[in-house]
Amino acid sequence: MARVTRLRKGDTVEVVSGAERTSKKNRGEILKIDIQRGRAIVQGINFTKKHQRQKRQDVKGGIIEIEAPIVLANLMFVCPKCSKATRLGVKCADGKRMRVCKKCGAEFA
């Protein structure tokens, strides 16, 4: 079953629920979205440690930190115009669907 989200890759989002909400940096850009699982990878949010083995001479092994997926329900879009976390609406104009900020009314592609 395909899920629907109004968030897209490249959007700035804010974490509104979960452990990452209380961190100092709780805003970031979406790097990747997995619609089937309902999760997204956000830049600088939800780090986890991964033990990586050295595969070649130039690739170092050790413990690295990578961004882990976070549930889409815990993310909220940040409007570039008013810089507030807001919900998104949809407005149809000239046969095109535009995303609309519910707080300030700004339109996005």
LINMO-V359608 format. One record per residue. RES is the residue in one small letter. PSI is psi in degrees with one decimal (none if undefined). OMEGA is omega as a letter, one per 40 degrees, with the letter a starting at -180 (* if undefined). BURIAL is # if it has 16 or more other C-alpha atoms within 10 Angstrom, else .. Layout:
RES|PSI|OMEGA|BURIAL  RES|PSI|OMEGA|BURIAL
//
This chain:
m|126.2|a|.  a|133.9|i|.  r|163.0|a|.  v|134.9|i|.  t|149.8|i|.  r|-1.5|i|.  l|148.1|i|#  r|164.7|i|.  k|133.3|a|.  g|-11.8|i|.  d|147.6|i|#  t|129.5|a|#  v|160.7|i|#  e|139.3|i|#  v|123.0|a|#  v|-9.1|a|#  s|148.7|i|.  g|-175.0|a|.  a|-31.0|a|.  e|-11.9|a|#  r|-34.7|a|#  t|-5.1|i|.  s|160.1|a|.  k|-41.8|a|.  k|97.5|a|.  n|18.1|i|#  r|146.3|i|#  g|175.5|a|#  e|140.3|i|#  i|124.6|i|#  l|-36.4|a|.  k|142.2|i|.  i|133.8|i|#  d|98.4|a|.  i|-39.2|a|.  q|-41.1|a|.  r|-15.4|a|.  g|38.8|a|#  r|158.4|i|#  a|150.6|i|#  i|122.4|a|#  v|134.6|a|#  q|123.6|i|#  g|7.8|a|.  i|144.2|i|#  n|59.5|i|#  f|144.5|i|#  t|154.1|a|.  k|137.7|i|.  k|130.4|i|.  h|115.4|a|.  q|135.2|i|.  r|147.9|i|.  q|121.6|a|.  k|-37.3|i|.  r|177.3|a|.  q|-35.9|a|.  d|-15.1|i|.  v|114.0|a|.  k|148.0|i|.  g|178.2|i|.  g|-164.6|a|.  i|119.4|a|.  i|156.8|i|.  e|129.8|i|.  i|158.8|i|.  e|130.7|i|#  a|155.9|i|#  p|148.9|i|#  i|146.1|a|#  v|137.3|a|#  l|-29.2|a|#  a|-20.4|a|.  n|1.3|a|#  l|146.9|i|#  m|136.2|a|#  f|139.4|i|#  v|119.6|a|#  c|127.9|i|#  p|-24.4|a|.  k|-50.4|a|.  c|-5.2|i|.  s|40.5|i|.  k|150.9|i|#  a|128.4|a|#  t|164.0|i|#  r|160.5|i|.  l|137.9|i|#  g|173.2|i|.  v|134.2|i|.  k|131.0|i|.  c|123.4|i|.  a|128.8|i|.  d|36.0|i|.  g|5.0|i|.  k|143.5|i|.  r|126.0|i|.  m|139.4|i|#  r|139.9|a|#  v|134.6|i|#  c|129.6|a|#  k|-18.6|a|.  k|-46.7|a|.  c|-11.6|i|.  g|8.8|i|.  a|145.3|a|.  e|144.2|i|#  f|153.1|i|.  a|none|*|.
//
